[in-house]
Amino acid sequence: MDYFTYYILFSFILIIITYGLTTGRRNSRLPPGPFPFPIIGNLLHISDKPHHSLATLAKRYGPLMSLKLGSRTTIVVSSPDLAKEFFQKHDQSFSGRPSPHITKVANHEDHSIVWLPAGDQWRRLRRICKEYLFSVQRLDASECLRQEKIKELVEHIKSCGTSEKTVNIGGVAFTTILNIFTNFIFSMDLAEYDSMSSQEFKKDVWAVLEVVGKPNLAELFPFLQPFDPQGIMRHGNVYIKKILAVFDRIIDQRMQTRSSSSSLVSTNNDVLDSLLNLNEKDEFEFNRNDIRHLFFALFVAGIDTTATTLEWAMTELIHNPEKLKIARSEIIKVMKDKTNIIQESNISQLPYLQAVIKETLRLHPAAPFLIPHQSIQDVEIQGFLVPKDAQILCNVWAMGRDPKVWPNPETFMPERFLEVKIDYRGQDFELIPFGAGRRICPGLNIAHRMLHTMLASLIHKFDWKLEGNMKPEDLNMEDKFGLTVQRKIPLKLIPLTCP
């Protein structure tokens, strides 16, 4: 072995020793966690289902755990008490966002309500969302629109039942919610049932969620960013720009209509018109890029998560026929006339249905880690240091299956929510699938309305059976991980009886 080879080997060993020593000193006050390997840290401790593997690690190291993922310090929170301390007591200190490398595509990170730091621009976008999209007044005024789209869903399923055709529950839910959003915002349908357009848009949205949720070596080791070794930026660039192009086309058409009209305000008077009026008042405060990236965040974060939750709710009810029977009996008792569509005002009269949604969100939160937070300063939590710029993962999937919090946590048991007053609006930290604190999901209220009315309609209007005479107890309950957690095998059912 020549001197040069000895020199390289000696240098490598010295780097590893130095790394180990400095890591030990730097981590002396960090929460406990598995010992990191040199360079790669704890990457080998993470499986392709990180919500599962981190829940397993938390059983050994505790609900406050630290990991080294490449060059990034990550703090994992896995209990309601700690979540409350992080996102209520120290909400401001953990209000940052560790923007994924993929958000650099089309400068999304500079305009995104999801990834912007909690500063003036982010507060302005939150205010716009609250005022122009998700206020109680806006949602009440648009209820007829949502009812019309649910009627179309029912008619589509009825036609499938007549022809004995299988229904992809997640697929039809996605199309329905997509058209609810596009009619609310653009006064138009963007998809049809069984059309390639809706399936293509869903594929593009899921592809974005998958690349954002996938561990990216270029983020963990920033020197790799120019090389994009996993092709994440390359693939993400394609899908993100395809989705933005859809919004650009719609905005261009609307602006052309407005410019050819004698009035500045078109007769649609929808969300897009309201935002364009706002843009014309002060382009510096709210420009076109803000509009298109706001739509991108709302559609990607809002549609798939709601459709996925609805699919899991139907899965659990089919898997537990006795629970489905109870839910249907309650709805029939309230509705009386089976020809009626569930009204949003009926939700408060359906406590078991509400419990079904809560139990689904406990077992199958759409975003198992929420959107990651980032500490904006050093904070001491229970005697441990959470350093500035650390990534904070709140494992709500693990919290929902913690036997210290929930009796029989693996069992689908909506009745538990009839006995305790726990809700998912950010105050009860046992159940925070929409997050908590200043970063709570702004679309919580519309998701609440859509989930209950759509699920109630599917239960109320139809009986269901699995493909191939499969028994409910044999239904595959596996999930697959992205930024959201979907079913590994899509739920396909045959509608048996129609009114």
C-alpha positions as CSV (number, residue, x, y, z in Angstrom):
1,M,0.0,0.0,0.0
2,D,1.6,3.3,-1.1
3,Y,1.9,6.4,1.0
4,F,-0.9,8.2,-0.8
5,T,-3.4,5.4,0.0
6,Y,-2.2,5.4,3.7
7,Y,-2.8,9.2,3.8
8,I,-6.3,8.9,2.4
9,L,-7.2,6.1,4.8
10,F,-5.7,8.0,7.8
11,S,-7.6,11.1,6.8
12,F,-10.9,9.2,6.5
13,I,-10.4,7.6,9.9
14,L,-9.6,11.1,11.4
15,I,-12.8,12.6,9.9
16,I,-14.9,9.8,11.4
17,I,-13.3,10.2,14.9
18,T,-13.6,13.9,14.8
19,Y,-17.2,13.6,13.7
20,G,-18.0,11.2,16.5
21,L,-16.3,13.4,19.1
22,T,-18.0,16.6,17.9
23,T,-21.3,14.8,17.6
24,G,-21.1,13.6,21.2
25,R,-20.3,17.1,22.5
26,R,-22.9,18.7,20.4
27,N,-25.6,16.2,21.3
28,S,-24.9,16.1,25.0
29,R,-28.1,18.1,25.8
30,L,-30.3,16.8,23.0
31,P,-33.2,14.4,23.8
32,P,-32.3,10.7,23.8
33,G,-32.2,8.8,20.6
34,P,-30.4,6.0,18.8
35,F,-26.6,6.6,18.3
36,P,-26.0,8.1,14.9
37,F,-23.6,6.5,12.4
38,P,-20.8,8.7,11.1
39,I,-21.9,10.8,8.1
40,I,-25.3,9.1,7.5
41,G,-26.6,9.6,11.1
42,N,-29.8,7.6,11.8
43,L,-30.9,7.0,8.2
44,L,-30.6,3.2,8.6
45,H,-33.1,3.4,11.5
46,I,-35.8,4.7,9.1
47,S,-37.9,2.3,7.0
48,D,-40.0,3.0,3.9
49,K,-42.8,3.6,6.4
50,P,-41.1,6.2,8.7
51,H,-44.3,6.8,10.8
52,H,-44.1,3.1,11.8
53,S,-40.3,2.9,12.4
54,L,-40.2,6.2,14.4
55,A,-43.2,5.0,16.6
56,T,-41.2,1.8,17.3
57,L,-38.1,3.9,18.2
58,A,-40.2,6.1,20.5
59,K,-41.1,3.0,22.5
60,R,-37.5,2.6,23.3
61,Y,-36.2,6.2,23.6
62,G,-39.3,8.0,24.7
63,P,-41.9,10.4,23.3
64,L,-39.2,13.2,22.9
65,M,-36.5,11.8,20.7
66,S,-33.6,13.2,18.6
67,L,-32.3,11.8,15.4
68,K,-29.5,12.8,13.1
69,L,-30.7,12.5,9.5
70,G,-27.6,13.2,7.4
71,S,-26.6,16.7,8.4
72,R,-30.1,17.6,9.8
73,T,-31.0,17.4,13.5
74,T,-34.5,16.1,13.8
75,I,-36.7,16.1,17.0
76,V,-39.6,13.6,17.1
77,V,-42.6,14.4,19.3
78,S,-44.9,11.4,20.0
79,S,-47.1,12.3,22.9
80,P,-50.1,14.8,23.4
81,D,-48.4,16.5,26.4
82,L,-45.2,17.2,24.5
83,A,-47.2,18.3,21.4
84,K,-49.0,20.8,23.6
85,E,-45.7,22.1,25.0
86,F,-44.3,22.5,21.5
87,F,-47.3,23.9,19.6
88,Q,-49.1,25.8,22.4
89,K,-46.6,26.9,25.0
90,H,-43.7,27.4,22.6
91,D,-45.8,27.9,19.4
92,Q,-43.9,30.9,18.3
93,S,-40.5,29.3,18.7
94,F,-41.5,26.3,16.6
95,S,-43.4,28.2,13.9
96,G,-40.7,27.8,11.3
97,R,-40.8,25.5,8.3
98,P,-37.8,23.5,6.9
99,S,-38.6,24.0,3.2
100,P,-37.9,20.8,1.2
101,H,-35.5,21.3,-1.7
102,I,-38.4,20.5,-4.1
103,T,-40.2,23.7,-3.1
104,K,-37.5,25.6,-5.0
105,V,-39.3,24.5,-8.2
106,A,-41.0,27.6,-9.8
107,N,-39.9,29.5,-6.6
108,H,-42.8,27.9,-4.7
109,E,-41.2,28.4,-1.3
110,D,-41.3,32.2,-1.8
111,H,-45.1,32.2,-2.3
112,S,-46.4,29.2,-0.4
113,I,-48.6,29.5,2.6
114,V,-47.4,26.0,3.6
115,W,-43.7,26.7,3.5
116,L,-43.2,30.4,4.1
117,P,-41.8,31.4,7.6
118,A,-44.5,32.8,9.9
119,G,-43.8,36.4,8.9
120,D,-45.7,39.3,7.3
121,Q,-46.2,37.6,3.9
122,W,-47.5,34.3,5.6
123,R,-49.9,36.3,7.8
124,R,-51.2,38.1,4.8
125,L,-51.9,34.8,3.0
126,R,-53.6,33.4,6.1
127,R,-55.8,36.4,6.3
128,I,-56.8,36.1,2.6
129,C,-57.6,32.4,3.1
130,K,-59.7,33.2,6.1
131,E,-61.6,36.1,4.5
132,Y,-62.0,34.9,0.9
133,L,-62.1,31.1,1.1
134,F,-62.8,29.6,4.5
135,S,-64.9,32.1,6.5
136,V,-68.2,30.8,7.9
137,Q,-70.1,33.2,5.6
138,R,-68.3,32.0,2.5
139,L,-68.8,28.3,3.4
140,D,-72.5,28.8,4.3
141,A,-73.0,30.6,1.0
142,S,-71.4,27.8,-1.0
143,E,-73.3,24.9,0.7
144,C,-75.7,24.5,-2.3
145,L,-72.7,24.0,-4.6
146,R,-71.3,21.2,-2.4
147,Q,-74.7,19.6,-2.2
148,E,-75.0,19.6,-6.0
149,K,-71.6,17.9,-6.4
150,I,-72.6,15.3,-3.8
151,K,-75.8,14.7,-5.8
152,E,-73.7,14.1,-8.9
153,L,-71.5,11.6,-6.9
154,V,-74.7,9.8,-5.8
155,E,-76.0,9.6,-9.4
156,H,-72.6,8.3,-10.6
157,I,-72.6,5.6,-8.0
158,K,-76.2,4.8,-8.8
159,S,-75.3,4.2,-12.5
160,C,-72.4,2.0,-11.4
161,G,-74.8,0.0,-9.3
162,T,-77.2,-0.4,-12.2
163,S,-74.4,-1.8,-14.4
164,E,-72.8,-3.7,-11.6
165,K,-69.7,-1.7,-12.0
166,T,-67.0,-1.5,-9.3
167,V,-66.5,1.9,-7.7
168,N,-63.0,3.1,-6.7
169,I,-63.9,5.0,-3.5
170,G,-60.8,7.1,-3.3
171,G,-61.1,7.9,-7.0
172,V,-64.7,9.1,-6.9
173,A,-64.0,11.0,-3.7
174,F,-61.1,12.8,-5.3
175,T,-63.1,13.8,-8.4
176,T,-66.0,15.1,-6.2
177,I,-63.8,17.1,-3.9
178,L,-61.8,18.4,-6.9
179,N,-65.0,19.7,-8.5
180,I,-66.2,21.2,-5.2
181,F,-63.0,23.2,-5.0
182,T,-62.9,24.2,-8.7
183,N,-66.6,25.3,-8.7
184,F,-66.0,27.2,-5.4
185,I,-62.9,28.9,-6.8
186,F,-63.3,28.9,-10.6
187,S,-67.0,28.3,-11.2
188,M,-66.2,25.2,-13.3
189,D,-65.7,21.5,-13.2
190,L,-62.2,20.4,-13.8
191,A,-63.0,16.7,-14.1
192,E,-65.6,14.0,-14.7
193,Y,-66.1,10.6,-13.2
194,D,-64.1,7.9,-14.9
195,S,-62.4,10.6,-17.1
196,M,-58.7,10.6,-17.8
197,S,-58.5,14.2,-16.8
198,S,-59.3,13.7,-13.2
199,Q,-57.2,10.6,-13.0
200,E,-54.3,12.4,-14.5
201,F,-54.7,15.4,-12.1
202,K,-54.9,12.9,-9.2
203,K,-51.7,11.2,-10.5
204,D,-49.9,14.5,-10.7
205,V,-51.0,15.5,-7.2
206,W,-50.0,12.2,-5.6
207,A,-46.7,12.4,-7.5
208,V,-46.0,15.8,-5.8
209,L,-47.0,14.4,-2.4
210,E,-44.8,11.4,-2.9
211,V,-41.7,13.4,-3.9
212,V,-42.2,15.9,-1.1
213,G,-42.7,13.1,1.4
214,K,-39.8,11.0,0.2
215,P,-36.5,11.3,2.1
216,N,-34.3,13.3,-0.1
217,L,-30.5,12.7,0.1
218,A,-29.8,16.1,-1.4
219,E,-31.6,17.7,1.6
220,L,-29.8,15.5,4.1
221,F,-26.4,16.1,2.4
222,P,-26.6,19.6,0.8
223,F,-23.4,19.1,-1.2
224,L,-25.5,16.6,-3.3
225,Q,-28.1,19.2,-4.4
226,P,-26.5,20.0,-7.8
227,F,-26.5,16.3,-8.7
228,D,-30.1,15.4,-7.6
229,P,-29.1,11.8,-7.2
230,Q,-32.7,10.4,-6.7
231,G,-34.2,12.6,-9.5
232,I,-36.6,14.2,-7.0
233,M,-36.1,17.7,-8.4
234,R,-36.3,16.4,-12.0
235,H,-39.5,14.5,-11.4
236,G,-41.0,17.2,-9.1
237,N,-40.3,19.9,-11.7
238,V,-42.5,18.1,-14.2
239,Y,-45.5,17.5,-12.0
240,I,-45.4,20.9,-10.2
241,K,-45.2,22.8,-13.5
242,K,-48.1,20.7,-14.9
243,I,-50.3,21.6,-12.1
244,L,-49.3,25.3,-12.1
245,A,-50.0,25.3,-15.9
246,V,-53.6,24.3,-15.3
247,F,-54.0,27.3,-13.0
248,D,-52.2,29.6,-15.4
249,R,-54.6,28.6,-18.2
250,I,-57.7,29.3,-16.0
251,I,-56.4,32.6,-14.7
252,D,-55.5,33.7,-18.3
253,Q,-59.0,32.9,-19.5
254,R,-60.6,34.7,-16.6
255,M,-58.4,37.8,-17.1
256,Q,-59.3,37.8,-20.8
257,T,-63.0,37.7,-20.0
258,R,-62.6,40.5,-17.5
259,S,-60.7,42.7,-19.9
260,S,-63.4,42.3,-22.6
261,S,-66.2,43.1,-20.2
262,S,-67.4,46.6,-19.5
263,S,-67.2,45.8,-15.8
264,L,-64.0,45.1,-13.9
265,V,-65.8,42.4,-11.9
266,S,-67.1,39.5,-13.9
267,T,-70.5,38.0,-13.2
268,N,-69.0,34.8,-11.6
269,N,-68.2,36.6,-8.4
270,D,-66.3,33.5,-7.2
271,V,-63.0,33.2,-5.3
272,L,-60.9,33.8,-8.4
273,D,-62.7,37.1,-9.1
274,S,-62.3,38.2,-5.5
275,L,-58.5,37.4,-5.6
276,L,-58.1,39.2,-9.0
277,N,-59.9,42.2,-7.6
278,L,-57.5,42.2,-4.7
279,N,-54.6,41.9,-7.0
280,E,-55.7,44.9,-9.1
281,K,-56.0,47.0,-5.9
282,D,-52.5,46.3,-4.9
283,E,-50.3,44.1,-7.0
284,F,-47.3,44.6,-4.7
285,E,-49.3,43.2,-1.7
286,F,-50.8,40.2,-3.7
287,N,-49.5,39.4,-7.1
288,R,-50.3,36.7,-9.7
289,N,-47.6,34.4,-8.4
290,D,-49.2,34.6,-5.0
291,I,-52.5,33.6,-6.5
292,R,-51.3,30.6,-8.5
293,H,-49.1,29.2,-5.7
294,L,-52.0,29.7,-3.2
295,F,-54.1,27.5,-5.5
296,F,-51.3,25.0,-5.8
297,A,-51.0,24.7,-2.0
298,L,-54.8,24.5,-1.5
299,F,-55.4,21.8,-4.2
300,V,-52.4,19.7,-3.4
301,A,-52.8,19.9,0.4
302,G,-56.6,19.9,0.6
303,I,-58.0,17.6,-2.0
304,D,-56.0,14.4,-1.6
305,T,-55.9,14.5,2.2
306,T,-59.7,14.8,2.3
307,A,-60.3,12.1,-0.3
308,T,-57.8,9.8,1.5
309,T,-59.5,10.3,4.9
310,L,-62.9,9.5,3.3
311,E,-61.5,6.3,1.7
312,W,-60.1,5.2,5.1
313,A,-63.4,5.9,6.8
314,M,-65.2,3.7,4.3
315,T,-62.5,1.0,4.6
316,E,-62.9,0.9,8.4
317,L,-66.7,0.7,8.1
318,I,-66.6,-2.1,5.5
319,H,-64.0,-3.9,7.7
320,N,-66.3,-3.5,10.7
321,P,-69.9,-4.1,9.4
322,E,-71.5,-3.7,12.8
323,K,-70.2,-0.1,13.0
324,L,-71.5,0.6,9.5
325,K,-74.9,-0.7,10.6
326,I,-75.0,1.7,13.6
327,A,-73.9,4.6,11.5
328,R,-76.6,3.9,8.8
329,S,-79.3,3.5,11.5
330,E,-78.5,6.9,13.0
331,I,-78.6,8.6,9.6
332,I,-81.9,7.0,8.6
333,K,-83.4,8.0,11.9
334,V,-82.4,11.7,11.3
335,M,-83.1,11.9,7.6
336,K,-86.3,9.8,7.5
337,D,-86.7,10.4,3.8
338,K,-84.1,8.4,1.9
339,T,-84.4,10.6,-1.2
340,N,-82.9,13.6,0.7
341,I,-79.3,14.7,0.6
342,I,-77.6,15.2,3.9
343,Q,-77.5,18.9,4.9
344,E,-74.5,20.3,6.7
345,S,-76.9,21.4,9.4
346,N,-77.6,17.7,10.0
347,I,-74.0,17.0,11.1
348,S,-74.7,18.1,14.7
349,Q,-77.5,15.6,14.9
350,L,-75.2,12.7,13.9
351,P,-72.9,12.1,16.9
352,Y,-72.0,8.5,15.8
353,L,-71.1,9.7,12.3
354,Q,-68.9,12.4,13.9
355,A,-67.3,9.7,16.1
356,V,-66.6,7.6,13.0
357,I,-64.7,10.6,11.4
358,K,-62.7,11.2,14.6
359,E,-61.8,7.5,14.9
360,T,-60.7,7.4,11.3
361,L,-58.5,10.5,11.8
362,R,-57.1,8.9,15.0
363,L,-56.1,5.7,13.2
364,H,-55.3,7.1,9.8
365,P,-54.2,10.8,9.9
366,A,-53.7,11.9,6.4
367,A,-50.4,13.6,7.2
368,P,-48.8,11.2,9.8
369,F,-46.1,13.7,10.8
370,L,-48.2,16.9,10.1
371,I,-46.2,19.3,8.0
372,P,-42.7,19.5,9.6
373,H,-42.0,22.5,11.9
374,Q,-38.6,24.1,12.5
375,S,-37.3,25.8,15.6
376,I,-36.4,29.4,15.1
377,Q,-34.3,29.6,18.3
378,D,-32.8,27.3,20.9
379,V,-35.6,26.1,23.3
380,E,-35.3,24.0,26.4
381,I,-38.0,21.3,26.7
382,Q,-38.1,19.1,29.8
383,G,-34.4,19.7,30.5
384,F,-33.3,18.9,26.9
385,L,-32.1,21.3,24.2
386,V,-34.1,21.7,21.0
387,P,-31.5,23.6,18.9
388,K,-32.2,26.4,16.5
389,D,-33.0,25.2,12.9
390,A,-33.9,21.6,14.2
391,Q,-36.7,19.9,12.2
392,I,-39.7,19.0,14.4
393,L,-41.7,15.9,13.4
394,C,-44.9,15.4,15.4
395,N,-45.8,11.7,14.9
396,V,-49.6,12.0,15.2
397,W,-49.9,8.5,13.7
398,A,-48.0,7.1,16.8
399,M,-50.0,9.4,19.2
400,G,-53.2,7.9,17.8
401,R,-52.1,4.4,18.6
402,D,-50.5,5.0,22.0
403,P,-52.0,2.6,24.6
404,K,-51.2,5.1,27.3
405,V,-53.7,7.5,25.6
406,W,-56.2,5.2,23.9
407,P,-57.6,1.9,25.3
408,N,-57.3,-0.8,22.6
409,P,-55.6,1.6,20.3
410,E,-55.5,-0.7,17.2
411,T,-59.3,-1.3,17.3
412,F,-61.7,0.8,15.3
413,M,-64.1,1.9,18.0
414,P,-66.0,5.1,17.3
415,E,-67.9,4.6,20.6
416,R,-64.8,5.9,22.4
417,F,-65.6,9.4,21.2
418,L,-69.2,9.3,22.5
419,E,-67.7,8.9,26.0
420,V,-65.1,11.7,25.9
421,K,-65.3,15.3,24.6
422,I,-62.3,15.3,22.3
423,D,-62.3,17.2,19.0
424,Y,-59.7,17.8,16.2
425,R,-59.8,21.6,16.1
426,G,-56.4,22.1,17.7
427,Q,-57.3,22.3,21.4
428,D,-57.3,18.6,22.3
429,F,-53.7,17.4,21.7
430,E,-54.7,13.8,21.8
431,L,-56.2,14.3,18.3
432,I,-54.5,16.9,16.1
433,P,-54.6,15.6,12.5
434,F,-55.0,19.1,11.3
435,G,-52.2,20.5,13.4
436,A,-52.4,23.0,16.2
437,G,-51.3,26.6,17.0
438,R,-50.7,29.2,14.4
439,R,-49.8,26.6,11.8
440,I,-53.1,24.7,12.0
441,C,-54.6,23.8,8.6
442,P,-56.7,26.8,7.3
443,G,-59.0,24.4,5.5
444,L,-60.2,22.5,8.5
445,N,-63.7,23.8,8.4
446,I,-64.4,22.9,4.8
447,A,-62.8,19.5,5.3
448,H,-65.1,18.9,8.3
449,R,-68.2,19.7,6.2
450,M,-67.2,17.7,3.2
451,L,-66.1,14.6,5.1
452,H,-69.4,14.3,7.1
453,T,-71.8,15.0,4.2
454,M,-70.0,12.8,1.7
455,L,-69.5,9.8,4.0
456,A,-73.1,10.1,5.3
457,S,-74.4,10.1,1.6
458,L,-72.3,7.0,0.8
459,I,-73.7,5.2,3.9
460,H,-77.3,6.5,3.6
461,K,-77.8,5.8,-0.1
462,F,-76.1,2.5,-0.7
463,D,-75.3,-1.0,0.5
464,W,-71.8,-2.2,-0.5
465,K,-69.9,-5.3,-1.0
466,L,-66.3,-6.1,-1.7
467,E,-65.0,-7.3,-5.1
468,G,-64.8,-11.1,-5.7
469,N,-67.0,-11.9,-2.7
470,M,-64.1,-11.0,-0.4
471,K,-65.0,-11.1,3.3
472,P,-64.8,-7.9,5.3
473,E,-62.3,-9.4,7.7
474,D,-59.9,-10.3,4.8
475,L,-59.7,-6.6,3.6
476,N,-56.1,-5.5,3.3
477,M,-55.5,-2.6,5.7
478,E,-51.9,-1.7,4.7
479,D,-50.9,1.8,4.0
480,K,-48.2,3.4,1.8
481,F,-46.2,6.5,2.8
482,G,-45.9,9.9,1.1
483,L,-46.5,13.3,2.5
484,T,-49.9,11.7,3.0
485,V,-50.6,8.1,3.9
486,Q,-52.9,6.3,1.4
487,R,-54.2,2.8,1.2
488,K,-51.6,0.4,-0.3
489,I,-54.5,-1.2,-2.3
490,P,-57.3,1.2,-3.4
491,L,-60.7,0.4,-1.9
492,K,-63.0,-0.9,-4.7
493,L,-66.6,-1.6,-3.8
494,I,-69.8,-2.7,-5.6
495,P,-72.9,-0.7,-4.8
496,L,-75.7,-3.1,-4.2
497,T,-78.9,-1.2,-3.5
498,C,-79.9,2.2,-4.9
499,P,-83.0,4.3,-4.1
